[in-house]
Amino acid sequence: MNEDKRILWEILVPRFSNDGKEFSIEFHRKWDEKVRKISGGLTVLKPAKGQWIKPNEELMIEDMIPVKIYCTEKEIDEIINYTLDYYSQDSIFAYKVSDNVKLVHKKE
């Protein structure tokens, strides 16, 4: 994959901390600001219910916030690592939505 090519990605951001407390809007906004600095923008979607089995076979059920980001693979890797640390997570789920994306700016 061309590291300079911008792709539409989606990353799932936790809504609650590991001890069950909801992250504040201000906490999320600081993450948004950092992601904007890395990628130039993001689209935050409505929360969704996530469920998965951890390697120790424990069932995890968690509200996740899907966020779409148009950026390079290098930038999404930076965002994933930042998100792991910022939200103190064991893992972060992100995936390519499409590399066939059109970003059209209105001509002045």
Sequence and secondary structure as in RCSB ss.txt:
>XXXX:A:sequence
MNEDKRILWEILVPRFSNDGKEFSIEFHRKWDEKVRKISGGLTVLKPAKGQWIKPNEELMIEDMIPVKIYCTEKE
IDEIINYTLDYYSQDSIFAYKVSDNVKLVHKKE
>XXXX:A:secstr
  TTS EEEEEEEESB TTS B  HHHHHHHHHHHHHHHS  EE   EEEEEE TTS EEEEEEEEEEEEE HHH
HHHHHHHHHHHTT S   EEEEES         
